Amino acid sequence: MARIAWILGGGTGLGAETAKGLIARGWTVAVSGRRTAPLEALKASHGAHPYPFDVTDRDAVGVTVAKIVADLGRIDLMIYSVARKQTARAGDYGYESYASIIDTNLLGAARVIDPVVDQMRRQGGGEIALVASVADYFGLPRAAAYSSGKAAMIALAQTMRTELAQDNIAVRVISPGFVKTDFTAKNDFPMPFLMDADEAGKRIVAGLLDSKRFEIAFPRRFVLILKTIGLLPYPVFFWVMGKLAGVAGK
Ligand SMILES: NC(=O)c1ccc[n+]([C@@H]2O[C@H](COP(=O)([O-])OP(=O)(O)OC[C@H]3O[C@@H](n4cnc5c(N)ncnc54)[C@H](OP(=O)(O)O)[C@@H]3O)[C@@H](O)[C@H]2O)c1
């Protein structure tokens, strides 16, 4: 029997490439996002099942979970690949823009996790994968809301992994480096180790289906560099960040 995945943010970028990879491995895949057109395109090209809705609308989340379970029977794997990009100037901490990024990138996940965990408990287990970023390792310049939302997301995943093991629900975190998607298309700074979206999708699918590890992070060399930066003593760390802010601020 085909296993059922639900990918939020599944119409484009990493979510869409992951959907294609899972479908190629025999999964039935529901995809969500606000825009109907990319979801319908994935239905036409790969047979995905579209469920358009907005993760900031809590009522719509509950309705959508119920609809997917009614149509497809269960949710074996939920992947949260939703995010809005932040294009802040260094030193810009405007509340409205901070709150709106967190509302989608972090609270959106919380709105979905609640009914999905209930459903997975009812069906006897499942898997939840939250797409964070290598930006979750520390606070990056010009990305206060994005970085702090991703850092909170990894902490959330760690808590859930510990607490939900007893319910047979495996929680994982996916931390990509720079990937060519709409998200990065207009970035005005150097993007080391930039990767094609289809390659990133393959790494995600392999990490999810062929391993049980908590963190699926790539590309490996970039991850190692960033993790090392995160371990530096603070004076050295902030010197490096200052250099980065210089580049990113131009
Ligand atoms: N690309 C990179 O270099 C990179 C690196 C590290 C991490 N990531 C993470 O990877 C994930 C996917 O990003 P991507 O690069 O694939 O970019 P993307 O193609 O822009 O994907 C973001 C998805 O989120 C959906 N979305 C945004 N707001 C939504 C809302 N309110 N309700 C429902 N869906 C919403 C978008 O669909 P609609 O606009 O139709 O709603 C879109 O499909 C994100 O979590 C991002 O932070 C990306």
The ligand as an SDF file (V2000), in Angstrom:
LIG
                    3D

 48 52  0  0  0  0  0  0  0  0999 V2000
   16.5630   27.9180   -1.1150 N   0  0  0  0  0  0  0  0  0  0  0  0
   17.4650   27.9110   -0.1550 C   0  0  0  0  0  0  0  0  0  0  0  0
   18.6460   28.2650   -0.3720 O   0  0  0  0  0  0  0  0  0  0  0  0
   17.0970   27.4530    1.2360 C   0  0  0  0  0  0  0  0  0  0  0  0
   18.1440   27.2580    2.1340 C   0  0  0  0  0  0  0  0  0  0  0  0
   17.8420   26.8380    3.4270 C   0  0  0  0  0  0  0  0  0  0  0  0
   16.5280   26.6000    3.7900 C   0  0  0  0  0  0  0  0  0  0  0  0
   15.5310   26.8070    2.8770 N   0  0  0  0  0  0  0  0  0  0  0  0
   14.1660   26.5420    3.3310 C   0  0  0  0  0  0  0  0  0  0  0  0
   13.5590   25.6350    2.4350 O   0  0  0  0  0  0  0  0  0  0  0  0
   12.1300   25.8030    2.5030 C   0  0  0  0  0  0  0  0  0  0  0  0
   11.5900   25.9040    1.0830 C   0  0  0  0  0  0  0  0  0  0  0  0
   12.1410   27.0530    0.4620 O   0  0  0  0  0  0  0  0  0  0  0  0
   12.4390   27.0840   -1.1070 P   0  0  0  0  0  0  0  0  0  0  0  0
   13.8480   27.5030   -1.2670 O   0  0  0  0  0  0  0  0  0  0  0  0
   11.9640   25.8410   -1.7460 O   0  0  0  0  0  0  0  0  0  0  0  0
   11.5810   28.3590   -1.5550 O   0  0  0  0  0  0  0  0  0  0  0  0
   10.1080   28.4680   -2.1680 P   0  0  0  0  0  0  0  0  0  0  0  0
   10.0580   27.7570   -3.4750 O   0  0  0  0  0  0  0  0  0  0  0  0
    9.7880   29.9070   -2.1420 O   0  0  0  0  0  0  0  0  0  0  0  0
    9.2010   27.6580   -1.1110 O   0  0  0  0  0  0  0  0  0  0  0  0
    8.4620   28.2570   -0.0990 C   0  0  0  0  0  0  0  0  0  0  0  0
    7.0670   27.6780   -0.1610 C   0  0  0  0  0  0  0  0  0  0  0  0
    6.3040   28.1800    0.9530 O   0  0  0  0  0  0  0  0  0  0  0  0
    4.9780   28.3880    0.5030 C   0  0  0  0  0  0  0  0  0  0  0  0
    4.3440   29.3790    1.3880 N   0  0  0  0  0  0  0  0  0  0  0  0
    4.8190   30.6120    1.7300 C   0  0  0  0  0  0  0  0  0  0  0  0
    3.9710   31.2320    2.5610 N   0  0  0  0  0  0  0  0  0  0  0  0
    2.9420   30.3580    2.7580 C   0  0  0  0  0  0  0  0  0  0  0  0
    1.7460   30.4250    3.5440 C   0  0  0  0  0  0  0  0  0  0  0  0
    1.4390   31.5130    4.2670 N   0  0  0  0  0  0  0  0  0  0  0  0
    0.9070   29.3470    3.5220 N   0  0  0  0  0  0  0  0  0  0  0  0
    1.2140   28.2440    2.7900 C   0  0  0  0  0  0  0  0  0  0  0  0
    2.3320   28.1320    2.0450 N   0  0  0  0  0  0  0  0  0  0  0  0
    3.1800   29.1730    2.0310 C   0  0  0  0  0  0  0  0  0  0  0  0
    5.1390   28.9160   -0.9230 C   0  0  0  0  0  0  0  0  0  0  0  0
    3.9710   28.6840   -1.7130 O   0  0  0  0  0  0  0  0  0  0  0  0
    2.8930   29.8680   -1.9520 P   0  0  0  0  0  0  0  0  0  0  0  0
    3.6780   31.1210   -2.2320 O   0  0  0  0  0  0  0  0  0  0  0  0
    2.0900   29.3880   -3.0960 O   0  0  0  0  0  0  0  0  0  0  0  0
    2.1080   29.9580   -0.6890 O   0  0  0  0  0  0  0  0  0  0  0  0
    6.3090   28.0680   -1.4260 C   0  0  0  0  0  0  0  0  0  0  0  0
    5.8370   26.8950   -2.0590 O   0  0  0  0  0  0  0  0  0  0  0  0
   11.8970   27.0510    3.3540 C   0  0  0  0  0  0  0  0  0  0  0  0
   11.6100   26.6410    4.6780 O   0  0  0  0  0  0  0  0  0  0  0  0
   13.2500   27.7580    3.3470 C   0  0  0  0  0  0  0  0  0  0  0  0
   13.4550   28.5310    4.5000 O   0  0  0  0  0  0  0  0  0  0  0  0
   15.7800   27.2210    1.6110 C   0  0  0  0  0  0  0  0  0  0  0  0
  1  2  1  0
  2  3  2  0
  2  4  1  0
  4  5  1  0
  4 48  2  0
  5  6  2  0
  6  7  1  0
  7  8  2  0
  8  9  1  0
  8 48  1  0
  9 10  1  0
  9 46  1  0
 10 11  1  0
 11 12  1  0
 11 44  1  0
 12 13  1  0
 13 14  1  0
 14 15  2  0
 14 16  1  0
 14 17  1  0
 17 18  1  0
 18 19  2  0
 18 20  1  0
 18 21  1  0
 21 22  1  0
 22 23  1  0
 23 24  1  0
 23 42  1  0
 24 25  1  0
 25 26  1  0
 25 36  1  0
 26 27  1  0
 26 35  1  0
 27 28  2  0
 28 29  1  0
 29 30  1  0
 29 35  2  0
 30 31  1  0
 30 32  2  0
 32 33  1  0
 33 34  2  0
 34 35  1  0
 36 37  1  0
 36 42  1  0
 37 38  1  0
 38 39  2  0
 38 40  1  0
 38 41  1  0
 42 43  1  0
 44 45  1  0
 44 46  1  0
 46 47  1  0
M  CHG  2   8   1  16  -1
M  END
$$$$
